[in-house]
Amino acid sequence: MQHNESEKIAWVKPFIHNVFCGDSKNADLYMECKMPYMNRPFYKYCYVCENSKRAEDTIDYNIDNFENDELFFQDPAFFNDPFDCYMGFSQNQMIKDLLISYMKQQRKYTPQMRKAINAFFGNDGNKEISLDEMTHDEIRAFMTTLVPVISSSLSEDVGGQEYVSEMMNVLTKEENIPLFIKLAKNQLTVADQQAIIDIMFSNETFREYTKSSLENPDNSDWIINATHHDMKLKVETTPDGFMQGNGTDTFQLFDFFELLLKASSEKEIAPELSEVRRKFGEVSNSAMVKYRKMISDKCKVTCLSERMDSPLMWSHYANKHFGFCLEYDFTHNMTKRYPDLNMAKIMLLPVIYSEKRPLLSRVLTDYKIMLPYYKTGKMPMEAIESIVYGLLFKSPDWAYEHEWRIIGIDMKKPTMKLPSARKVFLGANMEDEAKTRIIEIAKKKHIPVYQMMLSSDRYKFEYYKV
């Protein structure tokens, strides 16, 4: 039964939800719905060390696993793709949650503030904010809604509130929109930074508010002009210029306020803003480290493919064709003889190729969901469901692999005992010693062996039965 890509993955998320949070009485029904998608051969590419690199203590674990009818499961932290199984955290969601939490503590989470925050982040906190795609009117409306509310929450100084709002209005004038967008995305050149400085120092509101912050008002014009010159010189000589950031639109909007407050006053930056930034950095960094380790400790993965004739996969995973490839069938029901088989069939799932990384920020920073884990070390089912689903995602750059994977949770050992492979394919470069051993093992198990060879007139493989 053939399926297109969207059909192949549409069932995955509800299936995982049913496995971890559904009614166990319907488990057979869940598997029955899944079976048409896994009713096919699956292939495991296996590394074998070539003789020129072999040391005295070299062990070909893949050959041993083949002999013992075992599949090896790896720690995701050691995968060759640094994004693989490394789920993201939504900075938008975390900033939104921290901002709301802090505003509530300060009793400043008013209906007006709630409206502004939702307009900015979206109701679910995962809204994609792309200033390039917004029209001039949309940007102006966006800032008109957000800036006054945020600025009023940052300072009790009415003059400071008016100043921040005025400067944001200046920066979002139609002629300054391209500069505003580059500022938001942390893509300012030296010339751009100097242009912003000129805009700031040419604005009367900026100059007057800056004068009010000077301890000695004498010669204030001279001091402001000298500061103007010094700031422009600084961006010439300092790589970071007058602002730093991580290049995301959301995070950079905090820098707008920080930049404006720094540039206009020697006073301490508004404490609410500094505290939100500090908390965000602290929580974000610790969460990513902690949950990356948690996933590595709890989950192990083995990778399979729908195809056995991929030159790239033979090169990457079968050591430049010195290795071999095994064909597996997960449709039989030998679960009494092989207890691991049932779990393998349940947790055999297709990889989802997507430009967007899966996000764990909401479920893993939800105190109510994670409380059992913090107290007992036992992972709640809602979190496991999200993790398992997230472990299936990879960049579309890897789509040629047509990968499926079996995900093991809290495995006591790094292998599963499964029924024997159905076929063995020997790499085109496989050397005689390893080849002889594999053929002997296959013969004892009554498994057919095929030798891969290069097509004479195409960039394809052919094979014949040994």
Solvent accessible surface area in square Angstrom, and as a share of the most:
residue,aa,sasa,rsa
1,M,170,0.76
2,Q,163,0.72
3,H,44,0.20
4,N,86,0.44
5,E,98,0.44
6,S,74,0.48
7,E,83,0.37
8,K,19,0.08
9,I,53,0.27
10,A,73,0.56
11,W,31,0.11
12,V,0,0.00
13,K,116,0.49
14,P,71,0.45
15,F,12,0.05
16,I,3,0.01
17,H,83,0.37
18,N,45,0.23
19,V,52,0.30
20,F,32,0.13
21,C,51,0.30
22,G,34,0.33
23,D,72,0.37
24,S,96,0.62
25,K,181,0.77
26,N,62,0.32
27,A,47,0.36
28,D,120,0.62
29,L,99,0.49
30,Y,30,0.11
31,M,34,0.15
32,E,121,0.54
33,C,82,0.49
34,K,1,0.00
35,M,55,0.24
36,P,51,0.32
37,Y,46,0.17
38,M,0,0.00
39,N,98,0.50
40,R,78,0.29
41,P,56,0.35
42,F,0,0.00
43,Y,22,0.08
44,K,31,0.13
45,Y,17,0.06
46,C,6,0.03
47,Y,105,0.40
48,V,3,0.02
49,C,16,0.10
50,E,10,0.04
51,N,71,0.36
52,S,104,0.67
53,K,135,0.57
54,R,78,0.28
55,A,59,0.46
56,E,189,0.85
57,D,117,0.61
58,T,46,0.27
59,I,92,0.47
60,D,18,0.09
61,Y,145,0.55
62,N,37,0.19
63,I,2,0.01
64,D,39,0.20
65,N,22,0.11
66,F,6,0.02
67,E,73,0.33
68,N,69,0.35
69,D,21,0.11
70,E,39,0.17
71,L,6,0.03
72,F,94,0.39
73,F,2,0.01
74,Q,69,0.31
75,D,33,0.17
76,P,2,0.01
77,A,47,0.37
78,F,148,0.62
79,F,30,0.13
80,N,102,0.52
81,D,11,0.06
82,P,98,0.62
83,F,118,0.49
84,D,5,0.02
85,C,2,0.01
86,Y,73,0.28
87,M,5,0.02
88,G,6,0.06
89,F,22,0.09
90,S,11,0.07
91,Q,54,0.24
92,N,26,0.13
93,Q,3,0.01
94,M,8,0.03
95,I,1,0.00
96,K,12,0.05
97,D,64,0.33
98,L,27,0.13
99,L,13,0.07
100,I,28,0.14
101,S,50,0.32
102,Y,30,0.11
103,M,2,0.01
104,K,119,0.51
105,Q,111,0.50
106,Q,72,0.32
107,R,225,0.82
108,K,48,0.20
109,Y,41,0.16
110,T,63,0.37
111,P,102,0.64
112,Q,118,0.52
113,M,3,0.01
114,R,102,0.37
115,K,143,0.61
116,A,0,0.00
117,I,1,0.00
118,N,44,0.22
119,A,47,0.36
120,F,10,0.04
121,F,1,0.00
122,G,11,0.10
123,N,127,0.65
124,D,70,0.36
125,G,0,0.00
126,N,63,0.32
127,K,89,0.38
128,E,133,0.59
129,I,21,0.11
130,S,36,0.23
131,L,0,0.00
132,D,81,0.42
133,E,145,0.65
134,M,50,0.22
135,T,77,0.45
136,H,54,0.24
137,D,105,0.54
138,E,87,0.39
139,I,0,0.00
140,R,75,0.27
141,A,61,0.47
142,F,24,0.10
143,M,6,0.03
144,T,88,0.51
145,T,50,0.29
146,L,8,0.04
147,V,4,0.02
148,P,57,0.36
149,V,11,0.06
150,I,15,0.08
151,S,4,0.02
152,S,51,0.33
153,S,8,0.05
154,L,12,0.06
155,S,34,0.22
156,E,144,0.65
157,D,53,0.28
158,V,98,0.56
159,G,32,0.30
160,G,3,0.03
161,Q,42,0.19
162,E,110,0.50
163,Y,1,0.00
164,V,5,0.03
165,S,24,0.16
166,E,57,0.25
167,M,0,0.00
168,M,1,0.00
169,N,63,0.33
170,V,13,0.08
171,L,3,0.01
172,T,1,0.00
173,K,94,0.40
174,E,118,0.53
175,E,128,0.57
176,N,18,0.09
177,I,18,0.09
178,P,85,0.54
179,L,26,0.13
180,F,1,0.00
181,I,27,0.14
182,K,65,0.28
183,L,0,0.00
184,A,0,0.00
185,K,49,0.21
186,N,57,0.29
187,Q,103,0.46
188,L,26,0.13
189,T,73,0.42
190,V,64,0.37
191,A,69,0.54
192,D,21,0.11
193,Q,18,0.08
194,Q,33,0.15
195,A,38,0.30
196,I,0,0.00
197,I,0,0.00
198,D,55,0.28
199,I,32,0.16
200,M,0,0.00
201,F,4,0.02
202,S,90,0.58
203,N,24,0.12
204,E,111,0.50
205,T,49,0.29
206,F,0,0.00
207,R,43,0.16
208,E,86,0.39
209,Y,29,0.11
210,T,14,0.08
211,K,51,0.22
212,S,85,0.55
213,S,24,0.15
214,L,43,0.22
215,E,178,0.80
216,N,89,0.46
217,P,91,0.57
218,D,93,0.48
219,N,116,0.60
220,S,17,0.11
221,D,73,0.38
222,W,179,0.63
223,I,56,0.28
224,I,2,0.01
225,N,78,0.40
226,A,32,0.25
227,T,50,0.29
228,H,44,0.20
229,H,120,0.54
230,D,82,0.42
231,M,29,0.13
232,K,59,0.25
233,L,95,0.47
234,K,101,0.43
235,V,3,0.02
236,E,104,0.47
237,T,99,0.58
238,T,47,0.27
239,P,135,0.85
240,D,73,0.38
241,G,6,0.05
242,F,30,0.12
243,M,24,0.11
244,Q,116,0.52
245,G,32,0.31
246,N,68,0.35
247,G,34,0.33
248,T,52,0.30
249,D,14,0.07
250,T,5,0.03
251,F,28,0.12
252,Q,0,0.00
253,L,6,0.03
254,F,18,0.08
255,D,6,0.03
256,F,1,0.00
257,F,8,0.03
258,E,30,0.13
259,L,7,0.03
260,L,1,0.00
261,L,26,0.13
262,K,116,0.49
263,A,15,0.11
264,S,1,0.01
265,S,13,0.08
266,E,165,0.74
267,K,123,0.52
268,E,153,0.69
269,I,33,0.17
270,A,7,0.06
271,P,82,0.52
272,E,17,0.08
273,L,4,0.02
274,S,49,0.32
275,E,41,0.18
276,V,3,0.02
277,R,54,0.20
278,R,126,0.46
279,K,47,0.20
280,F,10,0.04
281,G,25,0.24
282,E,99,0.45
283,V,52,0.30
284,S,5,0.03
285,N,95,0.49
286,S,63,0.41
287,A,6,0.04
288,M,58,0.26
289,V,108,0.62
290,K,94,0.40
291,Y,5,0.02
292,R,50,0.18
293,K,132,0.56
294,M,7,0.03
295,I,7,0.03
296,S,12,0.08
297,D,86,0.45
298,K,45,0.19
299,C,4,0.02
300,K,48,0.20
301,V,2,0.01
302,T,2,0.01
303,C,43,0.26
304,L,3,0.01
305,S,0,0.00
306,E,27,0.12
307,R,76,0.28
308,M,20,0.09
309,D,54,0.28
310,S,2,0.01
311,P,63,0.40
312,L,90,0.45
313,M,9,0.04
314,W,0,0.00
315,S,41,0.26
316,H,93,0.42
317,Y,66,0.25
318,A,0,0.00
319,N,11,0.06
320,K,94,0.40
321,H,25,0.11
322,F,42,0.18
323,G,0,0.00
324,F,0,0.00
325,C,0,0.00
326,L,5,0.03
327,E,16,0.07
328,Y,13,0.05
329,D,43,0.22
330,F,3,0.01
331,T,43,0.25
332,H,34,0.15
333,N,119,0.61
334,M,71,0.32
335,T,46,0.27
336,K,200,0.85
337,R,172,0.63
338,Y,17,0.07
339,P,101,0.63
340,D,40,0.21
341,L,0,0.00
342,N,77,0.40
343,M,97,0.43
344,A,0,0.00
345,K,11,0.05
346,I,37,0.19
347,M,7,0.03
348,L,0,0.00
349,L,1,0.01
350,P,0,0.00
351,V,2,0.01
352,I,11,0.06
353,Y,46,0.17
354,S,32,0.21
355,E,152,0.68
356,K,138,0.59
357,R,101,0.37
358,P,24,0.15
359,L,86,0.43
360,L,4,0.02
361,S,2,0.01
362,R,119,0.44
363,V,19,0.11
364,L,0,0.00
365,T,55,0.32
366,D,50,0.26
367,Y,144,0.55
368,K,175,0.74
369,I,47,0.24
370,M,0,0.00
371,L,53,0.26
372,P,60,0.38
373,Y,44,0.17
374,Y,99,0.38
375,K,149,0.63
376,T,103,0.60
377,G,34,0.33
378,K,149,0.63
379,M,15,0.07
380,P,18,0.11
381,M,98,0.44
382,E,86,0.39
383,A,0,0.00
384,I,23,0.12
385,E,30,0.14
386,S,36,0.23
387,I,6,0.03
388,V,0,0.00
389,Y,51,0.19
390,G,3,0.03
391,L,0,0.00
392,L,0,0.00
393,F,32,0.13
394,K,16,0.07
395,S,37,0.24
396,P,49,0.31
397,D,118,0.61
398,W,49,0.17
399,A,40,0.31
400,Y,57,0.22
401,E,3,0.01
402,H,67,0.30
403,E,5,0.02
404,W,1,0.00
405,R,1,0.00
406,I,0,0.00
407,I,1,0.00
408,G,1,0.01
409,I,51,0.26
410,D,89,0.46
411,M,47,0.21
412,K,210,0.89
413,K,107,0.45
414,P,70,0.44
415,T,19,0.11
416,M,10,0.04
417,K,82,0.35
418,L,3,0.01
419,P,12,0.07
420,S,33,0.21
421,A,5,0.04
422,R,125,0.46
423,K,68,0.29
424,V,0,0.00
425,F,5,0.02
426,L,0,0.00
427,G,0,0.00
428,A,36,0.28
429,N,74,0.38
430,M,11,0.05
431,E,51,0.23
432,D,109,0.56
433,E,123,0.55
434,A,11,0.09
435,K,50,0.21
436,T,71,0.41
437,R,87,0.32
438,I,0,0.00
439,I,53,0.27
440,E,95,0.43
441,I,9,0.05
442,A,1,0.00
443,K,159,0.68
444,K,160,0.68
445,K,55,0.23
446,H,168,0.75
447,I,14,0.07
448,P,40,0.25
449,V,11,0.06
450,Y,36,0.14
451,Q,16,0.07
452,M,3,0.01
453,M,82,0.37
454,L,119,0.59
455,S,12,0.08
456,S,119,0.77
457,D,119,0.61
458,R,138,0.50
459,Y,220,0.84
460,K,105,0.44
461,F,25,0.10
462,E,78,0.35
463,Y,110,0.42
464,Y,116,0.44
465,K,132,0.56
466,V,89,0.51
